[in-house]
Amino acid sequence: MTRSDLDALKEAGYEVSEDVARLNKANPASAIINDPAKLRKLREKIGLPKESEDNFLSWIIDYAKLRGWLHYHTWRSFHSPSGFPDLILIRNRRIIVVELKSERGKLSVYQDEWLKAFKQTGISTFVWKPSDRDEIIRELTDDEETTSKVQGMRDMPAGVSNWEH
């Protein structure tokens, strides 16, 4: 992430911790984020836990809001049908249905059934993992020019907007 990307995040209202700002100066995140081993070491070094699905979800929702998407996420799925997707995104005339997984996560039979049902209606469906940030940015961004302006979002650690100082 470049300094201008970091400044843009701050201007957009995202809280950026001192740790992120310091790391951004010392080690551009783009060199680290694409290497899982380096990212794991970085997380350990600054005391960040392994990225949870909730943090990943927060990153996607933050980015989607920034790009003008409405979102729906079932907060507590206790009374919901088994396997219903994690996230529904809507903007203009487009709907995206997303199931989130860890890098090693697998779809359940019910999750697969729901995604296939949505896909049969012509709705875009995705299974996104933390390593899919480039794809997520492409799907949620209008055009190439806008993508380059917000490319730094890929490098933003999940939950930056929720970090406490």
N, C-alpha and C positions, 0 to 999 in steps of 0.2 A: 504494500500500500504506500503510495507516495504521500508526501506531506499535504499536497493539495487535496487528495482523497480524504485524508484525515480531517482537514479543515472543512471540507464539504459535509462530512458526516456531522461534525459539530454544528455547522450552520443549519443543517436539517433538523437539529434538535436531539440528536443522539448523544447520550452521555458516553464519553470516552474516558476510560480510567487512565490514571497516570502510568500504570503498567503497560497498557497498549501504546500510549504515546511514547514511552521510553523504548519499548521494543521496536516500534516503528522507526525510530531514529537509528538504533543499533543494527537491526536486522530487518530488511524489508520483508514483510510477511509473505509476499508473493513467492519468494525463494524458499520459504519454509512450508507454506500451506499445501503445496503440491507433493511434498515428500512426507508420507505418513510417519516415517521413523523420526524425522526432524521435528515434525509437529508434536509427536508424542513427547520427545525430549523437552521441547519448549514448554508444553503444558506442565510437565513435571517440575521444570526449573522455576516457573513462576507460581507453582502451586495450584494450577487449574486441574480440576478433576477431568476424567475422560468425558468427552462430549456426550451429553444425554440426548435422548430423542426430544425431550422438552426444550432443551436449548436450541437444537437444530430447528424445531418447529418455530421457536421464537424468531430465529434468524430469517426463516422463510416469510413469516408473517410481517416482520419489520420491512423486509425488502419489498414484498407485495404491496404493502401500504404506501411505501415510497413511490411505487410505480402506478398507484391509482387503482389497485384491485380491492374489491370487497372480499372478505373471507369469512368462512364459517368453520369452526372447530368445536366438536362436542367436548365440553369441559369434563363432564363425568359421564361415562358411557354405561353406567350401571343398568339403566333401563333401555338402552339402545340395542338394536339387533347386532348380533355377533358379526364382526368383520367389517362393519361400516367404515369407509375410508376416514383417515385422519383429518383431511383438509379439503374444503371446497373453495375454489377461487373463481370470482366472476368479475369480468371487466368488459364493458361494451357488450358485444354479442358472443363473447367467448366464455366457456365454463371449463375449468380444469379440476379434475378430481385426483387427489394425491394420497397415496399410502406412504408413510415414512418408515424407514428401516435403518437399523445400525448397519455398519459395513458388512457384518456377517448375518444380518437378519434375513429371515425367509418369510414369505407370505403364508398365511394359514389358508386352509381350504375355503373358509368363509370370506376372507379378504380377497382372494382370487375370484371368487364367485361375484362379489360386489363390483370389482373392477371390470370384469367381463360384461356384466349387465350394463354398466354405464357406457362402456366402449361400444356395445351393440346399438346404443341410441345415438352414436356419433359424437359423444363427449370425449374430449381428450383425457386420457388417464395416464398416470405416471406412478412409478415406485421410485422414490428419491432417497438417496443415501448421502451422508455428508460429503463424500467425494464427488457428488454430482453438481457442485455449486456452479460450474461453468454452464452446464445444461439448464439449470434453474434460472440463471440470469438471462440466458437466451430466450427461454420460454416466457419470462415475465417482462421482457423489455421489448419496446416497439421496433426500434431500428438500430442499425449499426452505430450511428453517431451517439445515440443515447447509451448504448452498451458500453462504449469506450469511456464515457463520462462517469459511469457508475461501476466500472470494472473492479474498483477497490472493494466493493461490497463482498466479493468472493473471498477476499483476504481478511475480512473482519471476523474475528472469532465469534462464535455463536454466543448470544446473550450479552453482547457489548452494551446494548441499550439498557440492560438490566443490572449491570455490574454495580456493586456498591463500592464507594471509595473509602 
